[in-house]
Amino acid sequence: MIIGLLSIVLLVLVVVLIAWGVAIHNGLVRLANQIRNAFSQIDVQLQRRYDLIPNMVETAKAYMKHERETLEAVIAARNRAVQAARQVKDAPSPDAMHELQGAEGALGGILSRFFALSEAYPDLKADKTMTQLLEELTSTESRIAFARQAYNDAVMSYNIKREIFPNSMLASRFGFKKEEVWRSDEDAEIKKNIQVNF
């Protein structure tokens, strides 16, 4: 009878441990999927920005003939950012994410220079197409910032769930690695420079 009772207790303990492991695994899977979904929202907005940039450069070419180097640098930075975003989408990893953040920082820097130079061209500032493109870009930048915040919130929830005890004991065994938040120093600079009064 004692052996039978001990067997039942042991069986119940094993079932509880398995259920606990499954609950931890499923919770981490859910949060990891939220991170992927949040990144896809960033990706949609980044793609929208990438689509606007060539139109802006093309519009500016007519007015900024002496700024060819800057215009080419904007397109080159945009192309690097597109490639980095594609890499994150195809093979997400912390290195790919850092590459994307670096490419986005470089793009933000060159866009800042582009907007500063465009101030010297009153005809460009008066161009209706350029004004519309800048309004769309400003709206897109706001959406990117919102999507990045949602992404960072999802990463924070995931990392907390992954790191708290006793989840931390199983998370690494299940292959759940720490995720990095999106750190972006250029956001404030881009917003400040995009708010140009055309």
C-alpha positions as CSV (number, residue, x, y, z in Angstrom):
1,M,0.0,0.0,0.0
2,I,2.8,2.4,0.8
3,I,4.6,1.5,-2.4
4,G,1.3,2.1,-4.4
5,L,0.8,5.5,-2.6
6,L,4.4,6.4,-3.3
7,S,4.0,5.5,-7.0
8,I,0.9,7.7,-7.2
9,V,2.6,10.6,-5.6
10,L,5.6,10.1,-7.9
11,L,3.3,9.9,-10.9
12,V,1.5,13.1,-9.9
13,L,4.8,14.9,-9.4
14,V,6.0,13.8,-12.8
15,V,2.7,15.0,-14.4
16,V,3.0,18.3,-12.6
17,L,6.6,18.8,-13.7
18,I,5.7,17.9,-17.3
19,A,2.7,20.3,-17.3
20,W,4.9,23.0,-15.8
21,G,7.5,22.5,-18.5
22,V,4.9,22.6,-21.2
23,A,3.4,25.8,-19.7
24,I,6.8,27.5,-19.7
25,H,7.5,26.4,-23.2
26,N,4.2,27.5,-24.6
27,G,4.4,30.8,-22.9
28,L,7.8,31.5,-24.3
29,V,6.6,30.4,-27.8
30,R,3.7,32.8,-27.6
31,L,6.0,35.7,-26.6
32,A,8.5,34.8,-29.3
33,N,5.8,34.9,-31.8
34,Q,4.6,38.3,-30.5
35,I,8.2,39.5,-31.1
36,R,8.1,38.3,-34.7
37,N,4.7,39.9,-35.2
38,A,6.0,43.2,-33.7
39,F,9.0,43.1,-36.0
40,S,6.8,42.5,-39.0
41,Q,5.0,45.7,-38.2
42,I,8.3,47.6,-38.1
43,D,9.2,45.9,-41.4
44,V,6.0,47.1,-43.1
45,Q,6.7,50.7,-42.1
46,L,10.4,50.5,-43.0
47,Q,9.4,49.2,-46.5
48,R,7.0,52.1,-46.8
49,R,9.9,54.5,-46.0
50,Y,12.2,52.7,-48.4
51,D,9.6,53.2,-51.1
52,L,9.3,56.9,-50.4
53,I,13.0,57.7,-50.4
54,P,13.7,57.1,-54.2
55,N,10.7,59.3,-55.0
56,M,12.0,62.1,-52.8
57,V,15.5,61.9,-54.3
58,E,14.1,61.9,-57.8
59,T,12.0,65.0,-57.0
60,A,15.0,66.7,-55.5
61,K,17.3,65.9,-58.4
62,A,15.6,68.6,-60.5
63,Y,16.5,71.2,-57.9
64,M,19.6,70.0,-56.2
65,K,21.8,69.4,-59.3
66,H,25.0,70.3,-57.4
67,E,24.3,67.9,-54.5
68,R,24.6,64.7,-56.6
69,E,27.0,63.1,-54.1
70,T,24.4,63.5,-51.3
71,L,21.6,62.2,-53.4
72,E,23.6,59.1,-54.3
73,A,24.6,58.6,-50.7
74,V,20.9,58.7,-49.7
75,I,20.1,56.0,-52.2
76,A,23.1,53.9,-51.2
77,A,22.2,54.1,-47.5
78,R,18.6,53.2,-48.4
79,N,19.8,50.2,-50.3
80,R,22.0,49.0,-47.4
81,A,19.0,49.3,-45.1
82,V,16.8,47.4,-47.5
83,Q,19.4,44.6,-47.6
84,A,19.8,44.5,-43.8
85,A,16.0,44.4,-43.4
86,R,15.8,41.5,-45.8
87,Q,18.5,39.7,-43.9
88,V,16.6,40.0,-40.6
89,K,13.5,38.8,-42.3
90,D,15.2,35.8,-44.0
91,A,17.5,34.8,-41.1
92,P,16.6,36.6,-37.9
93,S,19.5,36.8,-35.4
94,P,21.0,39.3,-33.0
95,D,23.8,40.1,-35.5
96,A,21.3,40.7,-38.3
97,M,19.3,42.9,-36.0
98,H,22.4,44.9,-35.1
99,E,23.2,45.2,-38.8
100,L,19.7,46.6,-39.5
101,Q,19.9,49.0,-36.6
102,G,23.3,50.2,-37.9
103,A,22.0,50.6,-41.5
104,E,19.0,52.5,-40.2
105,G,21.3,54.8,-38.2
106,A,23.3,55.5,-41.3
107,L,20.2,56.1,-43.3
108,G,18.9,58.5,-40.7
109,G,22.2,60.4,-40.7
110,I,22.2,60.8,-44.4
111,L,18.6,61.8,-44.5
112,S,19.3,64.5,-41.9
113,R,22.1,65.8,-44.2
114,F,19.7,65.7,-47.1
115,F,17.0,67.7,-45.3
116,A,19.6,70.2,-44.1
117,L,20.8,70.7,-47.6
118,S,17.3,71.0,-49.0
119,E,16.7,74.0,-46.9
120,A,19.0,76.0,-49.2
121,Y,16.6,75.3,-52.2
122,P,13.5,77.4,-51.9
123,D,12.0,76.0,-55.2
124,L,12.3,72.5,-53.8
125,K,10.7,73.6,-50.6
126,A,7.8,74.9,-52.7
127,D,7.4,71.8,-54.8
128,K,4.1,70.2,-54.2
129,T,5.3,66.6,-54.8
130,M,8.1,67.1,-52.3
131,T,5.8,68.5,-49.7
132,Q,3.5,65.5,-50.1
133,L,6.4,63.1,-49.9
134,L,7.7,64.7,-46.8
135,E,4.2,64.6,-45.2
136,E,4.0,60.9,-45.9
137,L,7.6,60.3,-44.6
138,T,6.8,62.2,-41.4
139,S,3.7,60.0,-40.9
140,T,5.7,56.9,-41.7
141,E,8.4,57.9,-39.2
142,S,5.7,58.2,-36.5
143,R,4.4,54.8,-37.3
144,I,8.0,53.3,-37.3
145,A,8.5,54.8,-33.8
146,F,5.2,53.3,-32.6
147,A,6.1,49.9,-34.1
148,R,9.5,50.0,-32.5
149,Q,8.0,50.7,-29.1
150,A,5.6,47.7,-29.5
151,Y,8.5,45.6,-30.6
152,N,10.6,46.6,-27.5
153,D,7.6,45.9,-25.3
154,A,7.3,42.4,-26.7
155,V,11.0,41.8,-26.3
156,M,10.9,43.0,-22.7
157,S,7.9,40.7,-21.9
158,Y,9.7,37.8,-23.5
159,N,13.0,38.4,-21.8
160,I,11.3,38.8,-18.4
161,K,9.4,35.5,-18.8
162,R,12.6,33.8,-20.0
163,E,14.8,35.1,-17.1
164,I,12.6,34.7,-14.1
165,F,13.0,31.7,-11.9
166,P,12.1,28.9,-12.4
167,N,11.6,29.6,-16.1
168,S,15.2,30.4,-16.5
169,M,16.1,26.8,-15.7
170,L,14.3,25.5,-18.8
171,A,14.4,28.4,-21.2
172,S,17.9,27.8,-22.4
173,R,17.3,24.0,-22.6
174,F,14.3,24.8,-24.9
175,G,16.5,27.0,-27.1
176,F,15.0,30.3,-26.1
177,K,17.7,33.0,-26.3
178,K,17.7,36.5,-25.0
179,E,16.3,39.0,-27.5
180,E,17.7,42.5,-28.0
181,V,15.5,45.6,-27.9
182,W,15.7,48.0,-30.8
183,R,18.1,50.8,-29.9
184,S,17.9,53.7,-32.2
185,D,19.8,56.9,-31.5
186,E,18.8,58.5,-34.8
187,D,15.0,58.6,-34.2
188,A,14.9,62.0,-32.5
189,E,17.3,63.4,-35.1
190,I,15.2,62.1,-38.0
191,K,12.0,63.4,-36.6
192,K,13.5,66.8,-35.9
193,N,14.8,67.1,-39.4
194,I,11.8,65.7,-41.2
195,Q,9.6,68.4,-39.6
196,V,11.0,70.8,-42.2
197,N,8.5,73.5,-43.1
198,F,8.2,73.1,-46.9
